[in-house]
Each structure stands twice: as C-alpha cells, then as structure tokens.
Amino acid sequence: MRKLILAAVAGTAFALAGCSEKPAEEATEAATEAAADASDAAADASGAAVDASASASEAAADASEAAKM
C-alpha cells in the first residue's frame, strides 16, 4: 500500500512538474519531498493501525477474562 501511495504521489508530482516552468532539478526535488511526505503519512497510518490492533487485542483479552468469571 505504501509503495502504491508513493508511486501515485511521485507520478502526480512529475506530471505537474512537466506542466510548470520550473527547472527539472526543482521538479525532482519537489517530487522527492512529496514522496517523503507520503512515506511519513504511511508510517503514521501504519503506527495507528498497530495501536488500534493492540487495543483491540487487549479489549478481547479483557472480554475473555470477564466471560470466565
């Protein structure tokens, strides 16, 4: 999923860079920054998913323990 997001962001950045009057070096830098931002966003989302999974597992364990009583 991350690779798909990175590819989409980089592709969009290069497409938009082709339509502008920026030099190629600036366009490449902008695409690199956009890809880094997308990577950071994906990492944040992944961390949130891990936290949610841990919370769900804890809740399931608590429910299981309560059912035993």
C-alpha positions in Angstrom: 0.0 0.0 0.0 2.8 2.4 0.8 4.5 1.7 -2.5 1.3 2.5 -4.3 0.8 5.7 -2.4 4.5 6.7 -3.1 4.1 5.9 -6.8 0.9 7.9 -7.1 2.4 10.9 -5.3 5.6 10.8 -7.3 3.8 10.3 -10.6 1.5 13.2 -9.9 4.4 15.4 -8.9 6.3 14.6 -12.1 3.2 15.2 -14.2 2.5 18.5 -12.6 6.2 19.4 -12.8 6.1 18.8 -16.6 3.3 21.4 -16.9 5.1 24.1 -15.0 8.1 26.3 -15.9 10.3 25.0 -13.1 13.7 23.6 -14.0 13.9 19.8 -13.9 16.1 19.9 -10.8 13.4 21.7 -8.8 10.7 19.4 -10.0 12.7 16.4 -9.0 13.3 17.9 -5.6 9.6 18.6 -5.2 8.7 15.0 -6.2 11.3 13.7 -3.7 9.8 15.8 -0.9 6.3 14.7 -1.8 7.3 11.1 -1.7 9.0 11.6 1.7 5.8 13.2 3.0 3.7 10.3 1.6 6.1 7.9 3.3 5.8 9.7 6.6 2.0 9.7 6.3 2.0 6.0 5.5 4.2 5.3 8.5 1.9 7.3 10.7 -1.1 5.4 9.4 0.7 2.1 10.0 1.6 3.1 13.6 -2.1 4.0 14.2 -3.1 0.6 12.8 -0.7 -1.2 15.1 -2.0 0.8 18.1 -5.6 0.0 17.1 -4.8 -3.7 16.8 -3.1 -3.7 20.2 -6.1 -2.0 21.7 -8.5 -4.5 20.1 -6.4 -7.4 21.3 -6.4 -6.0 24.8 -10.1 -5.5 24.7 -10.7 -9.0 23.5 -8.5 -10.4 26.3 -10.4 -8.4 28.9 -13.7 -9.6 27.5 -12.4 -13.2 27.5 -11.3 -12.8 31.1 -14.7 -11.3 32.1 -16.5 -14.2 30.4 -14.6 -16.7 32.5 -15.8 -15.1 35.8 
